[in-house]
Amino acid sequence: MMEQRQQYVTIKGTKDGLTLHLDDTCSFQILVDEIEERLSTHLFESNDRPLLAVRLKIGNRFLSPEQDEIIRSIVRKKNNLVVDTIESNVISRQEALEWLKREEIVPICRMVRSGQILQVKGDLLLIGDVNPGGTVIAGGNIFIMGALKGTAHAGYNGNQEAVIAASIMRPMQLRICSIMNRAPDHYGDEGNEMECAYINEDNQIIVDRIQFLTHLRPSLTRLERGMM
């Protein structure tokens, strides 16, 4: 009895086109040969059929730019196929570094003076003051262990869940994502209690006591409630 050959390419039709599941354990050349073979039918070479979008799922395989183009070229040879996406569980080193920059907390110890701009991609932990005319910008949250008397812009990449916290909250301007809130003309004589700013359900920036952050943004801390 002839032994059945292992298949490295599985083709599934969907309402949006075709999905090709590509084995991530075989060599790249074996994969290329089988894609060629599986797509070499009249169904994928006819001019009379409508254009089909192809989604490629390559699992735990990383494709170099050259390998990516080889696979796309094979699909393009078929008259009615076009690559929509190539989805991988693996990212490049550069992509990993960019993700880390967006997610990490950047600690900086300095004073941001008038006319200076301090910007980070992730969360900012500033140990120092932001003077009037100074600006701090972060892709994530902003935590200031000092006085915020200038401008703070958190979530500049579209993160509406970002927050701004400061030991002394006396800003010229607060901005979270695309929402902006100017400071009042003067502040009261309240004590220097640490405060936080966030966007509420009405898309307005609210300044409140730092203690509310635990309930408003529970994902800010990784500590489990059972440890508290």
C-alpha positions in Angstrom: 0.0 0.0 0.0 1.5 3.4 -1.0 2.2 5.6 2.0 0.3 8.9 1.8 2.6 11.9 1.5 2.5 14.6 4.2 0.8 17.8 3.2 2.5 21.0 4.1 0.0 23.4 2.6 -3.7 23.3 3.5 -6.1 25.4 1.4 -9.5 26.5 2.9 -12.1 28.6 1.1 -13.8 31.4 2.9 -16.4 34.0 2.0 -13.5 36.5 1.6 -11.3 34.3 -0.5 -8.7 31.7 0.3 -6.7 30.9 3.4 -3.5 28.9 3.0 -2.1 27.3 6.2 1.6 26.7 5.6 3.5 24.2 7.7 6.3 25.9 9.8 8.5 22.8 10.3 9.5 21.9 6.8 12.2 23.6 4.8 11.3 26.7 2.8 12.0 25.1 -0.5 9.6 22.2 0.3 7.0 24.8 1.1 7.6 26.7 -2.1 7.3 23.5 -4.2 4.1 22.5 -2.6 2.5 25.9 -2.9 3.3 25.8 -6.6 1.8 22.3 -6.9 -1.3 23.0 -4.9 -2.1 26.2 -6.9 -1.3 24.6 -10.3 -4.9 23.8 -11.1 -7.4 25.2 -13.6 -9.3 26.7 -10.7 -6.5 29.1 -10.0 -5.3 29.8 -13.5 -8.5 30.7 -15.2 -9.2 34.2 -16.6 -12.9 33.6 -16.3 -13.0 33.4 -12.5 -13.3 36.4 -10.1 -10.3 37.7 -8.3 -9.7 35.9 -4.9 -7.8 37.4 -2.0 -5.4 35.0 -0.4 -4.5 35.1 3.3 -1.3 33.1 4.2 -0.9 31.8 7.8 2.7 30.8 8.3 2.7 30.0 12.0 6.0 30.1 13.8 8.0 30.7 10.7 9.8 34.0 9.9 10.1 35.0 6.3 13.0 37.2 5.1 12.0 40.0 2.6 13.3 37.8 -0.2 11.3 34.7 0.9 8.2 36.9 1.4 8.5 38.1 -2.2 9.0 34.6 -3.6 5.7 33.4 -2.1 3.9 36.5 -3.2 5.3 36.0 -6.7 4.0 32.4 -6.9 0.5 33.6 -5.9 0.6 36.5 -8.4 1.3 34.1 -11.3 -2.2 32.8 -11.0 -4.6 35.0 -12.9 -7.3 35.3 -10.3 -5.3 35.3 -7.0 -3.8 38.2 -5.1 -2.1 38.1 -1.7 -4.1 39.9 1.0 -2.0 39.3 4.1 0.8 37.1 5.4 0.3 36.4 9.1 3.1 35.1 11.3 3.5 34.4 15.0 7.1 35.6 14.8 8.2 39.2 14.6 11.6 40.6 13.6 14.1 41.9 16.0 13.4 45.5 14.9 9.7 45.0 15.4 10.4 43.5 18.9 12.5 46.5 19.8 9.8 48.9 18.6 7.2 47.1 20.6 9.5 47.2 23.7 9.9 51.0 23.3 6.1 51.4 23.1 5.5 49.2 26.2 8.4 49.9 28.5 8.4 52.5 31.3 11.2 55.0 30.7 12.6 56.5 33.9 14.2 59.9 33.6 15.6 62.1 36.4 15.8 65.7 35.3 14.0 69.0 35.2 12.1 70.0 32.0 12.6 73.7 31.7 10.7 76.3 29.6 11.1 75.6 25.9 12.3 72.0 26.4 10.3 69.0 25.1 10.8 65.5 26.5 9.2 62.7 24.5 9.2 58.9 24.8 7.3 56.1 23.0 6.2 54.2 26.1 5.3 55.2 29.6 7.2 58.1 31.1 8.4 58.1 34.8 9.9 61.6 35.3 11.6 62.2 38.6 11.7 66.0 38.6 9.6 69.1 37.7 8.1 70.3 34.5 8.4 74.0 34.6 6.0 76.5 32.9 6.7 76.4 29.2 8.2 72.9 29.4 6.5 69.9 27.7 6.5 66.1 28.3 5.0 63.7 25.7 4.5 60.0 26.0 2.9 57.3 23.8 1.6 55.8 27.1 1.1 57.1 30.6 3.0 60.0 32.3 4.0 59.7 35.9 5.7 62.8 37.4 7.4 62.6 40.8 7.5 66.3 41.1 5.5 69.4 40.0 3.8 69.5 36.7 3.5 73.2 35.8 4.0 73.0 32.0 2.3 70.8 29.4 1.8 67.1 29.5 0.5 65.0 26.5 -0.1 61.3 27.2 -1.3 58.6 24.7 -0.2 60.6 21.7 -0.4 57.5 19.5 -4.2 57.2 20.1 -4.4 55.6 23.6 -7.4 57.1 25.3 -6.8 54.9 28.3 -3.6 56.8 29.1 -3.3 58.8 32.3 -1.2 61.6 33.7 -0.2 61.7 37.3 1.9 64.2 39.2 2.9 64.9 42.8 1.8 68.5 42.3 -0.7 69.0 39.5 -0.5 72.6 38.3 -0.3 72.3 34.5 -0.6 74.9 31.8 -2.2 72.3 29.6 -3.2 68.6 29.8 -3.7 66.5 26.7 -4.6 62.8 26.5 -4.9 61.3 23.0 -6.7 64.0 21.1 -8.6 65.5 24.1 -7.2 68.8 25.5 -7.9 70.5 28.7 -6.5 74.0 29.6 -5.6 74.8 33.2 -7.8 77.2 35.2 -6.8 80.8 35.6 -5.7 80.2 39.1 -5.5 77.3 41.6 -6.9 77.2 45.1 -5.0 76.8 48.3 -5.5 73.1 48.6 -2.7 70.9 49.8 -0.2 69.3 47.5 -1.9 66.0 47.2 -0.9 63.8 44.3 -3.5 63.8 41.5 -4.2 62.1 38.2 -5.9 63.1 35.0 -7.8 60.7 32.7 -10.6 60.7 30.0 -14.0 60.0 31.4 -17.0 58.5 29.7 -18.0 61.9 28.3 -14.6 62.3 26.6 -13.5 65.0 29.0 -10.3 65.1 30.9 -10.9 64.9 34.7 -8.4 65.6 37.4 -8.9 63.6 40.6 -7.1 62.0 43.5 -4.5 59.4 42.6 -6.3 56.8 44.7 -9.0 56.6 42.1 -6.6 55.1 39.5 -6.8 51.7 41.1 -10.5 51.5 40.1 -10.3 53.5 36.9 -7.3 51.8 35.3 -6.8 48.4 37.1 -4.5 47.3 34.3 -1.9 49.8 35.3 -0.5 47.5 38.0 0.5 43.8 37.6 0.1 43.1 41.3 -2.7 40.7 41.9 -5.4 41.7 44.4 -4.7 38.6 46.4 -1.3 40.0 47.3 -2.6 43.3 48.7 
